[in-house]
Amino acid sequence: MKCNHFPVEHISEERFPDGEAMVYEHDDFRTGGSFLARCGTPGELEFASVGQYSAIEPGRYVVSSETVSHSNSVLSAALITWTLEAMPTGTRVSIVDQVASFVGQGMIDGHKNGHEVCLRQLGSFLSR
């Protein structure tokens, strides 16, 4: 999954598990904008993640849809909502990832892992 909530140049592939990589080919971060990422085995990047930003309200939420495919076969479709809530000590970030996997639990686990990587990188970026 993509960390669209801070500058893309701060996404570090070294934080993905060994044997995994992600490269963003396109990212138009605005309501109605789209993104395209390739992910998978380094050097192969056999999976395509294509999505659209349905709604963005700065400081409040980001809603996007995403389809992951491999060799023209759709593996999953998702509606993802990031909610930002001001707190006395900072901002609470909540993620709701509604995933329909057409290939089993592995795709659900992949979404979860992607969001965990994203949150760690966001935390690292903001703590600088």
N, C-alpha and C positions, 0 to 999 in steps of 0.2 A: 504494500500500500504506500501511498505517496504522502510525504510530509509537506503539504501545500501551505502550511501556515507560518512558514518562515522562509527566508531566501534559499532557493534550491541549491546554491553553491555550498551551503552548510550541511547538506545531506552527505554523510560519510558512508561509503560502501563498506568500510572496514567494520561497521557495526552490524552488518548482516551476518547471519551464521555462515560458517565455512562452507564453501561450495555454492553460495548464492550471491547474486548480484542484481542490480537494477540500474537502468539508464533511462533518463527522461528525454524523449525526442521532441516533445511539444508540451507547453503548459501555458494556457491563457487563463490566469486566475482572476476571473470576474464572473458575475452572474451571466449565464449563457455561454461562457467560455468552455473550452474542452482541454483534455490532456491525453497524451499517449506515452506510455512507458513500456519498456521491454524488460523482462526479468527472467531469472532462471539460472542455469549454469553459466559461470563466467566464460565469456568467449562465444557462447551459443545464444543466450537470452531467448530461449524458445517460446516464451509466453508473452502475449500482448495484453496490456491493460489499457482499455479505452474508456474514457469517461467524460462526463459533462458536469459543470457546476450549475446546479439548479437554482440555488439561492445563496447569497452571501450578504450578511449584515455585519460589517466590521465591529469587533468587540462583542458580538452576540452569538453568531452561528455561521456555519458553512455546511451546506447540504450538497452532496454530489451523488451521481450514479456511476457505476463502474461495471464493465463486462470484461472478464478475463477469458482469453481464448488460446488455443494451441492448434496449429495446423488447420485452421478454419472450423474447428469445433469449439463451441462455447462451453466453458467449464463452470462458470459461475456468473451470476448477476447480483448486484448489491445496491442498496440505498444506504448511504453513510451520512450521519449527522454528527458534526462536532459542535458542542455547545460550550460557550465561554461565559463564566459567571464571576463577576467581581467579588472578591473576598477581602476582608481587612488586611490579610497578609499577602495578597497576590491575586491570582486568577485560578479558578477551578476549571479544568478542562474535562468534559465528559464526551464519550464517544458511544454512539449507537450504530452498530453495523448489522444491518439486516441482509443476510447473505442467503441466496438460494444456490446451493452447490449441486451440480449435475454429475459430480464424480466422487461424492463421498466426503467423509470427515476431513480428509487432508486439506481440502480447499478452505474449510472453516478454520482449521488450525493455522493455515497460511495467512488468512486475514488477521487473525488474532496476533500472530507473530509480527506481521507488518505494522500493526498499530502500536504494539509494544516498542518496536524499534523506533518508530516515529516519535512516540512520547519521550523516550530516553534522549533522543537527539534534540528534541525541542527543549527539554529540561537542561541539557548541556549547553545549548546555544544561549538560553536565557540567563544562565548562571554566570556567564562571562562578565 
